[in-house]
Amino acid sequence: MAEVLPGAEAWSAEGGDVGVLVLHGLTGNPVSTRPLAEALARAGFAVEMPRLPGHGTVWQELAKATWHDWVREAVDALARLRRRTRARVAVGISMGGTIGLHLAESHGEDLAGIVVINPSVYSGDPRLKALPFLKWVIPGLPGIGNDIARPGGDEKPYARLPLKALASFLQMQRMVRDHLAAVTVPTLIFSSRVDHVVEQGNGDVIMEGIQSTEVERIWLERSYHVATLDYDADMIEERTVAFVRRVTSVVP
């Protein structure tokens, strides 16, 4: 098994009786979400931040993983939180947000709410139509990581994006989009005004598709895609902590 990159390890914190599941994105790893996870732990929440299969080692490992593996890891982490908490919230960036939406669709009874940061439920790039064929002849393309406005920001992403992993993610993407109406838990959406990875319309599709009675969208004016490591990171942390407290009835 390939060695895990320094800082890309899974991370957890004991905390109190409210738990937060924190999920990173495709080709990324827990480096991108560690500051947010630590802020949630400082606020007194129990935290589980898994390293999704195929991530945080070498990009060739990601080619061996599928969306089933990523979701299974997230469900297992949620189960660990369920065993020691009374209420839980899922928080995810990019693909992690997509998985968070899936959990709200399939495990809504286990969640008090979700927070999604630049999530992806569709892509309008017509070139992706050839992906089912290209994934067998082209191993990977240049990576999509480190879309960060803040100078020096580094999520330690893969330099290559395996096409097999991308094809699997797009399968999950379609499934999540088709079942958005099953999302009924309180939802907080962060959307970057400038995002070079996920099309801005994704937030609109989610807003229109979910059936949650409590939905809030916050625009990020100074951050690119990896907003948890960007100029708006402190605000994201503060608003996420406040949201978790509100939906789980925690008095600060």
C-alpha positions as CSV (number, residue, x, y, z in Angstrom):
1,M,0.0,0.0,0.0
2,A,1.3,3.5,-0.9
3,E,2.5,5.7,1.9
4,V,0.1,8.4,3.0
5,L,1.2,12.0,2.4
6,P,2.1,14.0,5.5
7,G,-1.0,15.8,6.7
8,A,-3.3,13.7,4.6
9,E,-4.2,11.3,7.3
10,A,-7.7,10.8,8.6
11,W,-8.4,12.8,11.7
12,S,-10.9,12.7,14.5
13,A,-11.8,14.4,17.8
14,E,-13.9,13.2,20.7
15,G,-15.9,16.3,21.6
16,G,-19.4,16.3,23.0
17,D,-22.7,14.8,22.1
18,V,-22.9,16.6,18.7
19,G,-20.9,15.2,15.8
20,V,-19.7,16.6,12.5
21,L,-18.6,14.5,9.5
22,V,-16.0,16.4,7.4
23,L,-15.4,15.3,3.8
24,H,-12.7,16.4,1.3
25,G,-12.9,16.5,-2.5
26,L,-11.8,14.5,-5.5
27,T,-8.0,14.3,-5.9
28,G,-7.7,16.2,-2.6
29,N,-7.3,14.8,0.9
30,P,-7.9,15.9,4.5
31,V,-5.3,18.7,4.2
32,S,-8.0,20.8,2.5
33,T,-10.4,20.3,5.4
34,R,-8.2,20.0,8.4
35,P,-8.5,23.7,9.5
36,L,-12.3,23.5,9.3
37,A,-12.3,20.2,11.2
38,E,-10.1,21.6,13.9
39,A,-12.3,24.7,14.2
40,L,-15.3,22.4,14.7
41,A,-13.4,20.4,17.4
42,R,-12.5,23.6,19.2
43,A,-16.2,24.5,19.3
44,G,-16.7,21.3,21.3
45,F,-18.1,19.0,18.6
46,A,-17.0,15.4,18.0
47,V,-15.4,15.2,14.5
48,E,-14.7,12.4,12.0
49,M,-12.7,13.4,9.0
50,P,-11.9,10.3,6.9
51,R,-9.3,10.0,4.1
52,L,-11.5,8.7,1.2
53,P,-10.1,5.6,-0.6
54,G,-7.5,6.3,-3.2
55,H,-6.7,9.7,-1.9
56,G,-3.7,11.2,-0.1
57,T,-1.1,8.7,-1.5
58,V,-0.3,8.5,-5.2
59,W,-2.7,9.3,-8.1
60,Q,-2.6,5.8,-9.5
61,E,-4.3,4.5,-6.3
62,L,-7.3,6.7,-7.0
63,A,-7.8,5.0,-10.4
64,K,-8.6,1.8,-8.4
65,A,-11.4,3.4,-6.3
66,T,-15.0,4.1,-7.2
67,W,-17.8,6.2,-5.8
68,H,-19.0,3.2,-3.9
69,D,-15.8,3.1,-2.0
70,W,-15.9,6.8,-1.2
71,V,-19.5,6.6,0.0
72,R,-18.8,3.5,2.1
73,E,-16.0,5.3,3.9
74,A,-18.3,8.3,4.6
75,V,-21.1,6.0,5.8
76,D,-18.7,4.2,8.1
77,A,-17.4,7.5,9.6
78,L,-21.0,8.6,10.1
79,A,-21.8,5.4,11.9
80,R,-18.8,6.0,14.3
81,L,-20.3,9.4,15.1
82,R,-23.8,7.9,15.5
83,R,-22.5,5.6,18.2
84,R,-21.2,8.4,20.4
85,T,-23.4,11.4,19.6
86,R,-27.1,12.4,19.8
87,A,-27.1,14.6,16.6
88,R,-24.9,14.9,13.6
89,V,-24.1,17.3,10.6
90,A,-22.2,16.4,7.4
91,V,-19.9,19.0,6.0
92,G,-18.1,18.6,2.7
93,I,-16.2,20.5,0.0
94,S,-16.4,19.8,-3.7
95,M,-17.0,16.0,-4.1
96,G,-17.2,15.9,-0.3
97,G,-20.3,18.1,-0.6
98,T,-21.7,15.8,-3.2
99,I,-21.3,12.9,-0.8
100,G,-22.9,15.0,1.9
101,L,-25.9,15.5,-0.3
102,H,-26.0,11.8,-1.0
103,L,-26.0,11.1,2.7
104,A,-28.9,13.5,3.2
105,E,-30.8,11.6,0.5
106,S,-30.0,8.1,1.8
107,H,-29.3,8.6,5.6
108,G,-31.4,11.7,6.3
109,E,-32.6,10.2,9.6
110,D,-29.0,10.3,10.9
111,L,-28.4,13.9,10.1
112,A,-29.6,17.2,11.6
113,G,-28.3,19.2,8.6
114,I,-25.6,19.4,5.9
115,V,-23.1,22.1,4.9
116,V,-21.8,21.9,1.3
117,I,-18.9,24.0,0.0
118,N,-18.7,24.4,-3.8
119,P,-20.4,21.0,-4.3
120,S,-20.8,19.4,-7.8
121,V,-24.0,17.8,-9.1
122,Y,-23.5,18.4,-12.8
123,S,-21.0,19.4,-15.4
124,G,-21.8,20.9,-18.7
125,D,-18.5,20.2,-20.4
126,P,-19.5,18.3,-23.7
127,R,-16.1,16.6,-23.8
128,L,-17.1,14.4,-20.8
129,K,-19.5,12.5,-23.1
130,A,-16.4,10.7,-24.4
131,L,-15.2,9.7,-20.9
132,P,-16.7,6.2,-20.9
133,F,-14.4,5.4,-23.9
134,L,-11.4,7.6,-23.1
135,K,-10.9,6.2,-19.5
136,W,-9.7,3.0,-21.1
137,V,-7.0,4.6,-23.3
138,I,-5.9,7.7,-21.3
139,P,-4.9,7.0,-17.7
140,G,-5.2,10.5,-16.5
141,L,-5.3,14.3,-17.2
142,P,-3.6,17.2,-15.5
143,G,-5.0,17.6,-11.9
144,I,-7.7,20.0,-10.8
145,G,-6.3,20.8,-7.4
146,N,-5.1,24.0,-5.7
147,D,-7.7,26.4,-7.1
148,I,-6.9,28.8,-4.3
149,A,-6.7,32.6,-4.6
150,R,-4.6,33.1,-1.4
151,P,-0.9,33.0,-2.4
152,G,0.9,29.9,-1.0
153,G,-2.3,27.9,-0.5
154,D,-1.6,24.2,-1.0
155,E,-4.1,21.3,-0.4
156,K,-1.4,18.8,-1.6
157,P,-3.6,17.5,-4.4
158,Y,-2.7,14.9,-7.0
159,A,-0.9,16.2,-10.1
160,R,-3.0,13.9,-12.2
161,L,-6.7,13.1,-12.3
162,P,-7.4,9.5,-13.2
163,L,-10.2,9.3,-15.8
164,K,-11.6,6.1,-14.3
165,A,-12.1,8.0,-11.0
166,L,-13.6,10.9,-12.8
167,A,-16.0,8.6,-14.7
168,S,-17.1,7.0,-11.4
169,F,-17.6,10.4,-9.8
170,L,-19.8,11.5,-12.7
171,Q,-22.0,8.4,-12.1
172,M,-22.4,9.5,-8.5
173,Q,-23.0,13.0,-9.5
174,R,-25.9,12.0,-11.8
175,M,-27.4,9.8,-9.1
176,V,-27.3,12.6,-6.5
177,R,-28.8,15.1,-8.9
178,D,-31.6,12.8,-9.7
179,H,-32.5,12.4,-6.0
180,L,-32.1,15.9,-4.7
181,A,-35.8,16.1,-3.8
182,A,-35.0,13.5,-1.1
183,V,-32.9,16.1,0.8
184,T,-35.1,17.6,3.5
185,V,-32.6,18.5,6.3
186,P,-31.5,22.1,6.9
187,T,-28.9,23.0,4.3
188,L,-26.1,25.6,4.2
189,I,-24.5,26.2,0.8
190,F,-21.2,28.1,0.3
191,S,-20.6,29.2,-3.4
192,S,-17.5,30.9,-4.7
193,R,-18.1,33.7,-7.1
194,V,-15.0,32.6,-9.0
195,D,-14.5,28.8,-9.2
196,H,-12.3,27.2,-11.8
197,V,-13.3,23.6,-11.0
198,V,-17.1,23.6,-10.4
199,E,-19.6,25.5,-12.5
200,Q,-21.4,28.2,-10.5
201,G,-24.8,26.9,-11.6
202,N,-24.4,23.8,-9.4
203,G,-25.6,25.8,-6.4
204,D,-28.6,26.9,-8.4
205,V,-29.5,23.3,-9.3
206,I,-29.2,22.2,-5.6
207,M,-31.3,25.2,-4.4
208,E,-34.0,24.3,-6.9
209,G,-33.9,20.6,-6.3
210,I,-33.8,20.0,-2.6
211,Q,-36.9,20.0,-0.5
212,S,-35.4,21.4,2.7
213,T,-37.5,24.1,4.4
214,E,-34.4,25.7,5.8
215,V,-31.8,26.6,3.1
216,E,-29.2,29.3,3.1
217,R,-26.7,30.2,0.4
218,I,-23.6,32.2,1.2
219,W,-21.5,33.7,-1.6
220,L,-17.8,33.7,-1.2
221,E,-16.4,36.8,-2.8
222,R,-12.7,36.3,-2.3
223,S,-12.1,32.6,-2.6
224,Y,-11.7,30.1,-5.4
225,H,-12.8,26.4,-5.3
226,V,-10.8,25.3,-2.3
227,A,-12.4,27.9,-0.1
228,T,-11.5,26.1,3.2
229,L,-7.9,27.1,2.6
230,D,-8.6,30.5,1.0
231,Y,-9.4,34.1,2.1
232,D,-12.9,33.2,3.3
233,A,-11.8,30.3,5.5
234,D,-12.4,32.0,8.8
235,M,-15.9,33.1,7.8
236,I,-16.7,29.6,6.6
237,E,-15.6,28.2,9.9
238,E,-17.6,30.7,11.9
239,R,-20.8,30.2,9.9
240,T,-20.5,26.5,9.9
241,V,-20.0,26.3,13.7
242,A,-23.1,28.6,14.1
243,F,-25.1,26.4,11.7
244,V,-24.2,23.2,13.5
245,R,-25.1,24.8,16.9
246,R,-28.4,26.0,15.5
247,V,-29.7,22.8,13.9
248,T,-28.6,20.6,16.8
249,S,-29.9,23.0,19.5
250,V,-26.5,23.6,21.1
251,V,-26.2,26.8,23.2
252,P,-22.7,28.3,23.0
